[in-house]
Amino acid sequence: MNPYILATLLFGLGLGTTITFMSSHWLLAWMGLEINTLAILPLMAQHHHPRAVEATTKYFLTQATGAAILLFASTTNAWLTGQWDIQHMSHPFPVTLITLALALKLGLAPIHAWLPEVLQGLDLTTGLVLSTWQKLAPFALLIQIQPTNSSILIVLGITSTLVGGWGGLNQTQLRKILAYSSIAHLGWMILVLQFSPSLTLLTLVLYVLMTTSTFLVFKLNGSTNVNTLATSWAKSPTLTALAPLVLLSLGGLPPLTGFMPKWLILQELSKQDLAPMATLAAMTALLSLYFYLRLSYAMTLTMSPNISTGSTPWRFQSSQLAFPVAISTMATLLLLPTAPMMVALMTL
């Protein structure tokens, strides 16, 4: 892609998200979401592969539907209450509609079916943008409206953790596994959103960090399915030794960084007398942990055939930057001791 076009599209991507962040008016927020969507579509279809074009079309239709519902709900809210401000959402009908529209944009279960299919059709770099940056703008709106109907958030959260766990069990494609992982993590965030927005933001930041690390590891290895993970030792032995720890951190296993948000969310749910929800969420985390363990097993405990094509890649110098993956991997593995500081910052 022409670097000038790429720079323009990336600028549009950042501009759309920033407009949504800064807006207090529903029309401005909707406009930011639309700019954001239109900027990423050429990036998704840049390889002109039929699978990429299909994924782009599915993404466009889904996001357009979500944006249309959001525009309809915000107009209905203005009609019923006379208010266009995001902070003044009082009527339950538009609040519920907007929550569902944002859930569709984020890929929350049970309206999640587009996310694995879209992610599977993209390259790893664009998939990383879709899994991280594209979640920020809808989340900013969801945190601001604070839905009055709390049961809908709990249902969305529990359904997402269940679907994210079950859906990834039988997958062999890494991008689909990461899509179901994204659905499960979003479920955890939505579950605690109404009780502690600051904890939701912390979970979102750590999710972005861990997902970035995982995508960069797979990109450096050139892996797109479980079978190719077995040959990654020949390309970068050190990274292959660290990669299972990154995956287990994504699964929320102590003493890694990923344990922090799950631990704090379970604690918060218990404080809110939602012990059954906390128990169910903790059990669904075991489902996710299973397929992360399966990937770890494929990387470290299986040996690919010792043939020349499998054992020679280490001789070639990689042209990819190792610094981003080094920073994100270290943060994914070593941030758990900062938990007391994170909690202190949230209570300020």
Secondary structure, 3 states (H helix, E strand, C coil): CCHHHHHHHHHHHHHHHHHHHHCCEHHHHHHHHHHHHHHHHHHHCCCCCHHHHHHHHHHHHHHHHHHHHHHHHHHHHHHHHCCCECCCCCCHHHHHHHHHHHHHHHCCCCCCCHHHHHHHCCCHHHHHHHHCHHHHHHHHHHHHHCCCCHHHHHHHHHHHHHHHHHHCCCCCEHHHHHHHHHHHHHHHHHHHCCCCHHHHHHHHHHHHHHHHHHHHHHHHHCCCEHHHHCCHHHCCHHHHHHHHHHHHHHHCCCCCCCHHHHHHHHHHHHHCCCHHHHHHHHHHHHHHHHHHHHHHHHHHCCCCCCCHHHHCHHHCCCCCCCHHHHHHHHHHHHCHHHHHHHHHHHCC
